[in-house]
Amino acid sequence: MFTTRHALRALAFAAAATVAACSSDVNPLREAVTGAGYGAKPIAAPDFVAESRKPGGEFLPVGVSAPQRPIRAKSTEGQKALESELEGARSRNEAKSRAAEGVGRTTAKGLSAPKPAAAPAE
């Protein structure tokens, strides 16, 4: 006798099979088709890719944060060097800005704003 409980179990099994079929890791239909000689053949990674991978390079599961690396503060000399480098970049950018502004002014000399068009005569 087919009851509601059996129907729910069959529905749950069908849903689980559908979800598993969507997964690229567990796809029994794809395995059966490729095993029979049809479908896409699995492609091995090229040598340079396989050699460049670190051994034991596992991916982190979803929802897990990467381990934190220790943060080292810059030394006083390093801070001063960085500050002087940034100040130098700022002064260079300001000089470029002044130069571009001057070029714009000299280019605009002799140009006048467009005059509004006259209204058509009726």
C-alpha positions in Angstrom: 0.0 0.0 0.0 1.4 3.4 -1.0 1.0 5.9 1.7 1.8 9.6 2.2 5.0 8.5 4.0 6.1 6.6 1.0 5.3 9.5 -1.3 7.4 11.9 0.9 10.3 9.5 1.0 10.2 9.1 -2.8 10.0 12.9 -3.2 13.0 13.4 -0.8 15.0 10.8 -2.7 14.1 12.4 -6.1 15.2 15.8 -4.7 18.4 14.4 -3.4 19.2 12.7 -6.7 18.4 15.9 -8.5 20.8 17.9 -6.3 23.5 15.3 -6.6 23.1 15.3 -10.4 23.8 19.1 -10.4 27.0 18.6 -8.6 30.1 18.3 -10.7 31.8 16.1 -8.1 29.1 13.5 -7.8 27.3 12.9 -11.1 26.5 9.3 -11.7 24.9 10.0 -15.0 28.0 11.7 -16.3 30.2 8.9 -15.0 28.0 6.3 -16.8 28.1 8.2 -20.0 31.8 8.9 -20.0 32.4 5.3 -18.9 30.5 4.1 -22.0 32.8 6.1 -24.2 30.5 9.1 -24.9 30.6 12.7 -23.6 33.5 14.8 -22.6 36.7 13.0 -21.7 38.5 14.1 -18.5 41.5 16.3 -19.3 44.6 16.1 -17.3 46.3 19.3 -16.2 49.3 20.3 -18.4 52.7 19.6 -16.9 53.5 23.3 -16.1 50.2 23.6 -14.1 50.8 20.3 -12.2 54.4 21.3 -11.4 53.4 24.8 -10.2 50.9 23.5 -7.7 52.0 23.2 -4.1 51.6 19.7 -2.6 48.7 19.5 -0.2 47.1 22.7 -1.5 43.6 22.2 -0.1 40.9 24.7 -0.6 39.2 26.2 2.4 35.6 25.2 2.9 32.9 27.8 2.4 32.3 29.9 5.5 35.8 29.4 7.0 38.1 32.4 7.3 41.6 32.1 6.1 44.2 31.9 8.9 45.5 35.3 9.9 49.1 36.1 9.3 51.0 38.1 11.9 51.2 41.8 11.1 54.5 43.5 11.7 54.6 47.2 12.3 57.1 49.2 10.3 60.1 50.5 12.1 60.5 54.2 12.7 62.9 54.5 9.8 60.5 52.6 7.6 57.7 54.9 8.5 59.8 58.0 7.8 60.9 56.6 4.5 57.3 55.8 3.5 56.2 59.3 4.6 58.9 61.0 2.5 58.0 58.8 -0.5 54.4 59.7 -0.2 55.2 63.4 0.2 57.4 63.3 -2.9 54.6 61.7 -4.9 52.1 64.3 -3.7 54.4 67.2 -4.7 55.0 65.6 -8.1 51.2 65.3 -8.6 50.7 68.9 -7.6 53.4 70.1 -10.0 51.7 68.1 -12.8 48.4 69.6 -11.9 49.8 73.2 -12.0 51.4 72.4 -15.4 48.2 71.0 -16.9 46.3 74.0 -15.6 48.8 76.4 -17.2 48.6 74.6 -20.5 44.8 74.8 -20.4 44.9 78.5 -19.8 47.3 79.2 -22.7 45.3 77.0 -25.0 42.1 78.8 -24.0 43.6 82.2 -24.8 41.9 83.7 -27.8 38.9 81.4 -27.5 35.6 82.9 -26.5 32.4 81.3 -25.3 30.0 80.4 -28.0 27.3 83.0 -28.6 23.7 82.0 -28.3 21.9 81.3 -31.5 19.6 84.0 -32.7 15.9 83.3 -32.6 14.4 82.5 -36.0 12.5 85.3 -37.6 8.8 84.8 -38.2 
